[in-house]
Amino acid sequence: MTQTRAGAAATSTGVRSRPRGALPALCATQVTSWGVIYYAFPVLNSRITADTGWSPAATTAAFSAALLVSAAFGIPVGRILDRRGPRAVMTTGSVLATLALLLLAAAPNLACFTAGWLLAGVAMATTFYPPAFAALTRWWGPDRVRALTVVTLAGGLASTVFAPLTAALAEHLSWRATYLVLAMILAAVTIPAHALALRAPWPPAEPVPAVTDGTPVVRSRPFLLLAAVFTLSGFAMYAVVISLVPLLHERGASTTAAAWALGLGGAGQTLGRTLYASFAARTSVTTRTATLITLGGATTAGFALVPGPVPLLVALSVVAGVVRGNLTLLQATAVTDRWGTTHYGRLSAILTAPASLAAALAPWAGAVLSGPLGGYDALFLALAGSSLAAAALATATGVRSPRPPL
């Protein structure tokens, strides 16, 4: 049976042809890819700057440049995913990620180090959540929320697994040797998993319903407003995560206590993802978008207004993590909830590109703005305002008519 006929049969019977190992494989590769490419850097950065003499600002800028490249490449990658599926994209991305880490480990100067991160940005676009979400959305169809939840639960463990592993390696090896070991782990886990587990026929997208006003989705008012919503909300969310430790330091928390607050916030994020399916079943897409972003703004304001004690701030961090966990799945399902699975990869990439740019700039912007605003209390109030503005816009993102052409 050809791929097209298999996909058509799957669609007509309501049963999708799914690769048996895709879900566990994507769980393993998301943990490894995020852990090695993203979370190892903040652990190693102080050792990198101490060994090379490069400034922390320069090395962090190289890392941020990778996030910007990832956002830019997300759109063409999304188009390829829609047409061909995830196997070639994610396998190639794993190879590129391995090469990027090898380049980082061998970089003789800052220019080569930056080049390594630019290549890593392409790898991020082809191995992180967006291509995995596209695969699960098409293969799992009506069951996609369950599959997305499982993968994001696994992905949430990336920092838990690889931050301490990276630190342990760095205690015995140089940062360059640590990156070499991590590159070998990445290659051993992700290249064969993507190449072997993502081989099922790529089913056709759902047909587009009848046209009403002829407006393409990407130029429609709900789509443009939703992009603005995720940009404002994403900027606030990522700035809060990066700025939480210095805020807690201002409140008198030790580095250890601040680290626990950040880590337990990650645990709350995992918990939040287990609750999303139930919440989604009881709310409309517009209501849950506005509600979750409002809750995110409320927890951010709470950090600004609650002076302590530290255990209360840690508890607030857990609650904020629960909200962030829901927001991850909200964004993953935003396109399918409104416009179906047709061209999911491309539409999701376009929708989230501005938010990805905001997320890349958020750590730098938070550090810069905290001074002129008079401290992290004022910064968090401003970030809460950004979330509440996003929530207000979210009330106008409902789709009231049949889906237009793309």
Disulfide bonds with the S-S distance in Angstrom:
none
